[in-house]
Amino acid sequence: MVYQGSKEKIADEIVSILNTMRSPGQLYWEPFLGSASTFSRMATPRLGTDSMTDLIMLWNEVIADRFIEPSYIVKSQYDDYMKSDVPSAIRAYIGFFWSFSGMFNKGYSPDFFQGSRSFHSMHERAKSLRAQPTKISACDYTMPRVKGALIYADPPYRGTTGYKGAKPFDHDKFYLWCLEQKEQGNTVVVSEYFMPEPFQQIHEFPFRTSLATVHRDSDKPERLYTLL
């Protein structure tokens, strides 16, 4: 699945690090599920959530093997769905797979369909999610209440392009939430370019992100941070 901020290129490395930090039988939770690149590689018990209802609806349809991919989407269809405020699996599919660079509602891109928009990768990840009992829900990252879990958070990065129509992400609120999770006995790991103290960097990837930033400076390394 092509997805803004996808960790597909470094997912195996992230999973390897997460597994060294995970206790036997510990709940694994991703509050920003996205393309599920890392989530689909982690063993159960696992919980995946995302605030984008359309995306979760699409994931659940694909996991249940009920989603039938349209052979083609014309611009008028794209525009109609992007103007709609009614969540649906097809709206998520069109918004991501028929938009420039896999960024939701970034403009109709029929040529992109001929390149890397393949729906194959989403189906492959769905096989893993289908094989083992997995809970995937639509909710804000602050909603679930868990204790003693391993939480891997991949939030919108500070200074990067946000989703069209979405409210700007409150990074300071997120930092406080991470501290609260630590107090609840959870192990918190965060992907970002930079995190303030008391977060500590535990890994830097040689891979350079392709995310577009406010300053058009995309030559930044991905890093993992945690709270000790």
C-alpha positions in Angstrom: 0.0 0.0 0.0 1.4 3.4 -1.0 0.8 5.7 2.0 2.2 9.0 3.2 4.8 8.3 5.9 4.8 4.5 5.3 7.6 2.6 7.1 7.7 -0.2 4.5 11.4 0.3 3.7 12.5 0.1 7.3 9.6 -2.0 8.8 11.7 -5.2 9.3 14.4 -3.2 11.2 11.8 -1.5 13.4 10.1 -4.8 14.2 13.4 -6.3 15.1 14.0 -3.5 17.6 10.5 -3.6 19.0 10.7 -7.4 19.6 13.8 -6.9 21.7 11.8 -4.6 23.9 8.7 -6.7 24.1 7.9 -9.1 26.9 6.3 -12.5 26.2 2.5 -12.1 25.8 2.7 -8.3 26.1 0.0 -6.3 24.2 1.4 -4.5 21.2 -0.5 -1.3 20.2 -0.1 1.0 17.3 -2.2 4.2 17.7 -1.4 5.5 14.2 -2.0 2.4 12.2 -1.7 3.9 8.7 -0.4 1.3 6.2 0.2 -1.3 8.9 3.7 -1.9 7.6 5.1 -2.7 11.1 1.8 -3.8 12.6 1.2 -6.7 10.2 4.7 -8.0 11.1 4.2 -8.1 14.9 2.8 -11.1 16.7 -0.5 -11.1 18.6 -1.8 -9.9 21.0 -2.0 -6.7 19.0 -4.3 -3.6 18.8 -4.3 -1.3 15.8 -6.1 2.1 15.9 -6.3 5.2 13.7 -8.3 8.3 13.9 -9.2 8.1 10.2 -12.5 6.2 10.1 -12.3 5.7 6.3 -9.0 4.0 6.5 -10.1 1.6 9.3 -13.2 0.8 7.3 -11.0 -0.1 4.3 -8.7 -2.2 6.4 -11.6 -4.2 7.9 -13.1 -4.7 4.5 -9.9 -6.0 3.0 -9.1 -8.2 6.0 -12.6 -9.7 5.7 -11.9 -10.2 2.0 -15.0 -8.3 1.0 -13.5 -5.3 -0.8 -13.6 -5.4 -4.6 -11.2 -3.1 -6.2 -12.7 -1.0 -9.0 -11.0 -1.4 -12.4 -10.8 2.3 -12.9 -11.8 5.6 -11.2 -12.5 8.7 -13.3 -11.9 12.2 -12.1 -15.6 13.0 -11.5 -15.8 10.0 -9.2 -12.7 11.1 -7.4 -14.0 14.6 -6.9 -17.4 13.4 -5.6 -15.9 11.1 -3.0 -13.3 13.7 -1.9 -16.1 16.3 -1.4 -18.2 13.8 0.6 -18.0 13.8 4.4 -19.5 10.3 4.7 -16.8 7.8 5.7 -16.5 4.7 3.6 -14.0 2.1 2.6 -14.2 3.2 -1.1 -13.5 6.8 -0.1 -10.3 5.7 1.6 -9.3 3.6 -1.4 -9.9 6.4 -3.9 -8.4 9.1 -1.6 -5.1 7.2 -1.2 -4.7 5.0 -4.3 -5.9 7.6 -6.8 -4.1 10.6 -5.4 -0.6 12.0 -6.0 2.1 10.2 -4.0 -0.4 8.2 -2.0 -1.3 11.3 0.0 -5.0 11.4 0.8 -7.0 13.8 -1.3 -3.9 15.4 -2.9 -5.4 15.6 -6.4 -6.6 13.0 -8.9 -3.7 11.1 -10.4 -4.7 8.5 -13.1 -1.1 7.9 -14.2 -0.1 6.9 -10.7 -2.4 3.8 -11.1 0.0 2.5 -13.7 3.0 2.8 -11.3 3.2 2.0 -7.7 -0.4 2.1 -6.6 -0.7 -1.7 -6.6 -3.4 -2.9 -4.2 -1.3 -6.1 -3.8 0.7 -4.9 -0.8 -2.4 -4.1 1.2 -3.9 -7.6 0.4 -0.6 -9.2 1.5 -0.6 -7.5 4.9 -4.3 -8.3 5.3 -3.4 -12.0 5.1 -1.3 -11.7 8.2 -4.0 -9.7 10.0 -6.6 -12.3 8.9 -4.5 -15.3 10.0 -4.4 -14.2 13.7 -7.1 -12.6 15.8 -6.5 -8.9 15.4 -8.5 -5.9 16.7 -8.5 -2.8 14.5 -10.6 0.2 15.5 -11.2 3.8 14.5 -10.5 6.2 17.3 -8.2 9.0 18.4 -4.9 7.9 19.9 -5.9 9.3 23.3 -9.0 7.1 23.6 -7.8 3.5 24.4 -6.8 2.9 28.0 -4.0 0.3 28.3 -1.5 -0.7 30.9 1.7 -2.6 30.5 1.6 -2.5 26.7 4.3 -1.9 24.1 3.2 1.1 22.2 4.8 2.1 18.9 3.6 5.5 17.8 4.3 6.8 14.3 2.5 10.2 14.4 2.5 13.0 11.8 6.1 14.4 11.9 6.6 17.9 13.1 7.2 20.2 10.1 5.8 17.8 7.5 2.8 18.1 5.1 -0.4 17.2 6.9 -3.5 15.6 5.4 -5.8 17.9 3.4 -8.8 19.0 5.5 -7.4 17.6 8.7 -6.6 19.7 11.8 -2.9 20.4 12.4 -1.5 17.7 14.7 -0.8 19.0 18.3 2.7 17.7 19.0 2.9 19.1 22.5 -0.3 17.3 23.4 1.2 14.1 22.0 4.4 14.5 24.0 2.3 14.8 27.2 0.3 11.8 26.2 3.5 9.8 25.8 4.6 10.7 29.3 1.2 9.7 30.7 1.5 6.3 28.9 4.9 5.8 30.6 3.3 6.5 34.0 0.7 3.8 33.2 3.4 1.2 32.9 3.5 1.2 29.1 6.7 1.1 27.0 6.6 3.9 24.5 8.5 4.0 21.2 8.1 6.8 18.8 9.2 7.4 15.2 10.2 11.0 14.4 13.0 13.2 13.1 13.5 14.7 16.5 11.9 14.4 19.9 12.5 16.7 22.9 13.8 15.7 26.3 13.1 13.4 28.2 12.8 11.3 25.1 16.0 9.4 24.3 17.1 8.3 20.8 17.6 4.6 20.6 18.2 4.2 16.8 18.8 6.0 13.6 18.1 4.6 10.2 20.4 5.2 7.2 17.2 5.5 5.1 16.4 9.1 4.3 12.7 9.9 4.3 10.8 11.1 1.2 8.2 13.0 3.2 7.7 16.6 1.9 8.3 19.1 4.6 7.3 22.7 5.1 10.8 23.8 4.1 11.1 21.2 1.3 14.0 19.6 3.1 13.4 15.9 2.9 16.9 14.8 3.6 16.3 13.8 7.2 17.0 10.4 8.9 14.3 8.4 10.5 14.9 7.9 14.2 13.4 5.9 17.1 12.9 7.4 20.5 11.7 6.0 23.9 11.2 7.1 27.5 13.5 5.4 29.9 
